[in-house]
């Protein structure tokens, strides 16, 4: 299958080109001067960038779009798991005999051309792949980078380098991870996160196990019990001093600005490392990036010198605004473990300077993502919000799923309220917006937790505080006791 992907000049057409993973591949192919087109129902800044690059963009998915290639060689059509036979454009492509590829086939073919560095794991893929790409760029290695998030260093979600290395985020959500064979494979952790595709953790482990078998070298976190006991990486890393890992972080110090630690390589101290990201999970991600870079011969001095300049990937504890002493944060967390890690990072942020006379509270605004995940992991979600003083839960973002589990956002809120009484259910994004526009106080940290569309309301919520001369016009002077833990 991989050998049938043609990079010699035959056109590529992406159905759903505006997606974060699809657009990164389209960017790489267009940068190679290959003819690229694509369609999406909603245009966005990513499709605008692709259009500026010469990619032909259709704003509808219709059978007629394939007529664009009339008189030419039929295009190679690329789609994700979300696109199926019911899609008119997909059906037409099959009917006229276009070679059909899943996006993972294109990624696998690109990685097979060079030396792939595939970053896999249930959590932390985007941040870790961004860190690896950033550090290799700063070290003078010029990799091609394909990730699932926007990074300011290369102004997008993809970068085309001139070296033999390709750093890519490797997705396990639909099982396509097994198509990848890499020079270096990284496994950050393994949990059940996609019950729409996997019925058990054993099935997830089987996918990662096959991926590991296909990598020349596997680097993994043995702080994850599943990675340690069932995948047994060739090179290990850990935040536990007595773990026996190849790479260890000790004397860890967390502040509101960064995390610092001493880094050890196989029993030898390399030096101090400052990570400009909050949370121990991000220190672990940085340690994985150090292990990859060291495997490629990069000096620790180079890594330590450049890492403090890393600005992070979008939607990973991303500061969206700071108005009336209120910090607004956008985060992609949508699994209980990710929610816990993000709220732990918020507690570190909370330790920073507080405006005089203010109480600093953490407000978690949560949009559950997928009915299957909300239903399967309901008990875990219920116990995941201990790091918040107040929780707002809105309805579930379906991501195209049918609600066979009869789960609702209100039921998720009720489950969380059993652990956290200060939990509110807001049935719509409009209700969330109205609540937040009149209930925030100086010192608050408001975190929008979503893999759906909740973050679209952030500008409107912020505008109420950005435009107000003071907070007196928005809410009472004293914070109501009901919102306290």
N, C-alpha and C positions, 0 to 999 in steps of 0.2 A: 504493500500500500504506500509506504513512504517513498519508494523509488518512482511512483507514478506522479508525484507532484512535480510539475514542470516549471523550473525557474529560468528557462531559456528565452522567454519572451511571450509565452501564451498568456492572455489576460486572466486576471482574477476578479471575481465579483463576490462581494460580501453581503449576505442577507443579515441585516442587523449590524451594520458597520459602526454605529455610534456606541456600542457597548465597550466597556473599558478594556476587555481582553481582545475583542475583534479589532478595535481601532489601532491597538498597538501593533498587531500583525500587519494591518493595512499600511501603516506608516513605514514599517521596515521594508515591505515589498515595493512601495512607491519610491522609497529612497534608493532602491536598486534600479530605478528607471523602468520598472515593469508596469504595464497598463493595469490600473486598478480602478474599480468602480464599486459602488455599494449603495444599499438602500437602508433607510430607517424611518420609522413612523414619527419619531421626534428628533428634530435636528438640535444640536447643542454646540458648545464651543469646540468640542473635539471634532465634530464633522466639519465645522468651519475651518479648522486647521488643516484637515485632510483636503478639503476643497482648494485651499490656498496652495497646497502641495501638488495639485494637479489631478486629484482623485475626483471622478465624476460621481456626484451624490444625487440619489433619487429620494424624494421625501415621502414616497409611498411605496408599498410592496405590491406590485402588480405584475401579472404575466407579461404585460407589454414592455416592461423594463428590459427583458432579454432581447427585444428587437433592436436595442442599442448596438448589438453585436452583429447585426445582419450583414452578411457579406464577409465577415471575419471568422476566424477560428472561434468555435464556441468557447466561452470562458470556463475556467475552473471555478466552481461555485463553492464558497466557504460559508458555513453556518455553525451555530452553537446547538447545544442540546435543546434549547428552547424553541427551535424552528423545526417544524415537521411537515408532513405531507399535506396538512390542511392549509398551509401557506401557499397562496396562489403563485408566487414567484418561485418557490421551491418546486412546486408541482410542474411548472413550465420548464424549469431547468432539467428536471428528470425526463420530461417528455421529449425535449430536443437533444438529449444525449450529452448534457454537460457532465464532465467529471465532477463528482460531488465529494467534498471533504469536510470533516469536522475541523474546527479551529485547532484542536490538538494535533491533527495530522500535519498541519502547516508548521506548527511550533516544533514538532518532532523532526520534520524534514530540515528546518533551519538549524536545529541543534546538531543533527547528524552531519551537516556540512562542516561544522567546526567543533570545538571542545565546549560542551555544554556544562553549565553550572546551574542545576535545577534546584530551586528552593521549594520544598514541599512541607506540609504539616497542616494540622487543623487550624492553628492560629499562628499569626506572626509572619505569614509568607510575604506580604507586601512590604512590611517594614524591613524584614531581613534581606529580601532581594534588593530593596532600595539601598540599604547599608552596604551590601556587597558591591553593587554597581558603583556607588559613590566612592568607596575606598579604592576600588581598582582604578577608577578614573584618576583619582588624586595621586595614585602611586605610579601613574604613567602607563598602566596597562589600559588599552582602549577597547573595552568590551562593547558588544551590542547588548542592549538592555531591553527586556520586554517584561513589564510588570502590570499589576492590577491597580495602580494608583498613580496620581499625578505628583511629580517631583520637580521642584523649581530648578534644581541644578541642571536638568536637561529639558526643562520647559514642557513637560508632558509625561506620558506613560511609556515612552519608548525612545531609545537612542541607538543610532547606528554607528558602531565603532569600526576600527580598521584591524583590530587584532583577531586572533583565532578563537577568542572566548565569547560565549553567549551566556549572559546571566538572565534567567527566566524564572518567573513564578510558575510553579507546577500545581495545577488544580486537581484535587481528588474528588470533587463534588459529584461527578457523573461517572467515575471509574476510568476516565481517559488518561489518568496518570500513568497507567501501565504501558502507554505507547512511547514513553520517554526513556531514552537511554543516555546517561550523562557521564561526563568525565568526573564530575563531583556532584553528588546528590546530598542535599541537606534535609533532615527531618527534624522540625522544631518540636513537634508533639503529635500525638494521635488520640483523638476522641471521636465519639459519634456526634456528628454535626449535621448530617444530611439524611435524616430518616426517610425522606422521600425516595432515596436511592438505595440506602443500606438498611437492613433490618436488625443488624447487630454490630457490636464493636468488632467481632471476629471477622466480619466481612470487610470492614475498613482496614483492619490489620493485614488481611490477605492482599489488598491492593498495594499497600505500602511495602509489604514484603516482596512482591514481584518487582516493584519499582526499585527497591534496594538491590535486588539481584542483578538488575540491568545497569547499575551504576558501577564505575570502576572503583570509586572510593565513596563511602557513606559517612557523613558527619552528622551526629545526632545528639540531642539533649537527653542525658540520662536522669535529669530531674523529672522527666516524664516516665512513670513506671512502665508504661506500655513499650516505649522506645527501648528502655533499658533491658527489659526482660524478654521481649519478643522480637525485637529487630536487631539488637546488638550491633551498633554502628562500629565502623572501623576506627573512627576518631570521635571521641566523646567530649562533651563540654558540660559544665555544671556550675551552679552558684553555691554548691555545698562544698565546704573546704575539705571534708573527709570523704568525698565521693569516689576518689581515685580516678577522676576524669582526666583526659589529656590536657584540657584547658579548664582552669578554675578561676573564679573571681572571689577574692577575699577582701576583708576590711571594707565592706560596702558602706557607702555613705550617701544618703538621699537628701537632697535639698529641693526647694521649690523651683530651682533653675536647672538642675542636672543631677545625674547619678555618677559617682566616682567609685573606683575599685582598683585594687591591685590585681594584676593579671599574671597567672602562672601557666607555663607551658611544660608539661611533663616534669613537674617538680622544680623547674627553674623559673625564678621571678623575671618576667619581662619588663614590668614597670607599671606605672599608674595610667589609668584610662579614664577620661571624662566623657560621658555620654550625654548629649544635650537633649535627652528624652526622659520623661518621667516614668517611674514604675520599674519594678524588678523584672517584669517580663521583657521590657526593652533592653535592659542590661543583658539578659539572656540572648536576645536577638543580636546585640552587638558582639557578644562573645562568639556566636556562630559566625558572624562576618569576619572576626579576627581569625578564627580557625581556617576559614576558606582562604583568606589573603595570605596567611602564613604558609599554607599548602602550596601556594603559587610563588613563594619566595619573597614576599613583601616584608620589609623590616618592621618591627614593632614601633620603632621611632617614627616611621612614616605614618603608621596608623594612628598613633597617639597624637601626632601633630595635626592631622586633618579631621579626625572624627568630631571634635568640638564644633566644626563648621557645618555639620550636617543639619539641614533644616526640616527633615522629616518628610513623610509622604502625606498627601492630602487625606483628610478624614480619619487621621490617626491622632487623637487628642489635638485636633487642629484648633488653634485660637482663631475664632471668627470675628471677635470684636470685644471691646472693653469700654463700656459706657456707664456713667454714674457709679463707678467702682464695681461694676458687675462684669464678670468674665463669661463670655459665651463660647462654648466648646462643641465642636462637631466630631463625633466618633462613630466608626463603622461597627462597633461591638454589637453582635446579634446572637451570641452563644453565652450561656451562663458563665463560663470561664472567662470570656472576654469582658463581660460586664463587671465581674469581680475585679479583674486586673485594671480596667479603666477607672473604676471607683477608688481602687487603692492608689492609683496615680493621682486622682483628685485629692485624696487625703494629704498626699505629699505637697501638692500645689497649695492646699489649704494652710499649710504651715508657713507660708510666706507672709510678707508684711500685710497687715490688715488695717484698713482705714480706721482712724481714731473713732472710738465709740461704736464700732460695727461688730456684729457677730458674723463670722464667715460660715455660711451653710452651703452644702452641696445639694443641688436640686437635679435629680436624674429624670430626664424625659425619655420615655421608652416606647418605641414602636415595635412590637413583636414582628418577626419576619418569617413567613410561611406557617400555614396551619399545622403541617406535619411536625415542624420543629417545636412550635408552641405547645402542642399536645404531648409529644413524646418527652420533652424536657421540662414539663410544667413544674414539677417538684424542685428541680435544680434552679429554674428561674425564680421560684418563690423565695429561695434562700440566698439569692445572688446580690441583693441590694442593701446589705448591711452598711455599706460605705456611704449611703445617702441619708440626708436629713429629711428629704421630702421626695416623693416619687409621683410622677404623672405618667399614666399609661393610656395610650390611645389604641384604636382598633388595629387589628392585625393586617399587615401588608401581605397580600396573598401570593405575590410573585407568580400569578397564573394558576395557582393550585385551586382545586375544589375542596371545600370544607367538609370532608367526609368525617372528620373527628368531632364535628359540632363544637368546636372551640371558638371562643370570642375573646376580644381584648378585655372585656369586662371580667371574664372568668380568670384571665391572667392577673388582672389587678386584684381580684379577690384573693387569689393564692398568695400574692406578694404581701397583701395587707395582713395575712395571718402572722407574718414575721415583722412587718413594718406597718404599724397602724397609720402612719402619715402617708398613705397611698391614696391617690385620687384617680378615678377613671374619667377620661375625657373622650367622648365617643368619636369625635372628628378632629381633624387638624385645626379647623376653625375654632373649636372649643379649647384646644390646647393654646392656641395663639391668644385668645381672649383672656384665659387664666393667667398666662405668663406676663401679659402686658400690664397687669395691675397688681402683681403679687411678689415682685422681686425687690430686694433690698441691697444697699451698698455692702460689698464684701461677698455677695453670693457668687458661687460658681455653678453655672447652668450647663449641664452636659446633655446633648441630644444624641441618644443611642439608637442607631438605626442602620440597616442595610437597605431600607426602602426609601420613601420620599419625605420622611419627617423633616429632614434638614432643609427642605425648601421653605419652611416657615421662619427660619432663623433671621433673615433680613427684616421681615415684618415685625418680629418680636423685638429685635434690636432697635428698630426705628422709633418705637415708643420711648425708649430710654435715651436714644441719641438726640431726639428732638426736644425732649423735656428740659426745661430750664432747671428744674429740681424734681425730686420724687414726690413732693407734697401733693402735686396734682394727680399722681397716679395711685397712691394708696396711703393708708393711715401712717402716722409717724412710727408707731410701735409694731414690731413684728408680732402677729398673733401667736399665742401660746400653742394653738392647734397644729402649727407646722413644726414644732419642736419635737425631737425624738423623745 
